[in-house]
């Protein structure tokens, strides 16, 4: 199936966090407080996805209050943290929301993401992902995780689905 045909079926876009929405580094201060950095362009593009009618979410293997905060800030409705087996969580997400594989896009960066990347209708990874991951995806972004990779994937979806010109009208005033 052609990539544009895959894009036309997508209704939900799900992201891994560490290495996709962040650069994959986990920083702790002397008190054990965790810090992550998120790219503002990724966040804005997630909002554009939502404006275009897509639902958005996260499946991450770690549990972090920072991730919960960022997901709430972006009004992401499907947030699964502590997903040791991402495929089990993915199947739960599909069942809970009445979705099929072809309606879901997923972006990951590591071997834990492979089972989900193999199932979804449209898959992507960052350029620094291991070869095992890179071989499984429809798209490898030019931008690195935490540095606009999610924004690049989102823009691709929105452009291929024909939503981009309409979304850009509000910025052309």
C-alpha angles and dihedrals in degrees: 000000000000119000094242090054090052091051092052091062097051118113101156131043118198127188137197111226114213107063094009111049089019131031091256095251118126115203125193128191122219090274094054095254110153124227131195132173123220128196114244092213090057089053094048091049090051087056089050089053089053092048088054090055102261123134117227137202153152135245111187133166094218130069115227135159087214091062091049090050093050092047092051091046089054093041092237107173102196109060121162118174129178091034101165090169104036094187092060090050091046091054089049090051091051093048095045094049099036095243136147127214094258091061095057132080119193133189120198139158111202144048092268086067097055098092091053094041089056093053106043127092093239126019136188141173139186122261093250093058116119118267090252089062096040090057092058102053138087093217138025112197123226091220120076126241111282090015103083100296092127091047090053092051092047093049089051091053094045094047095046091047090051096244099113100083093050093047091050094054092084090057095049097069 
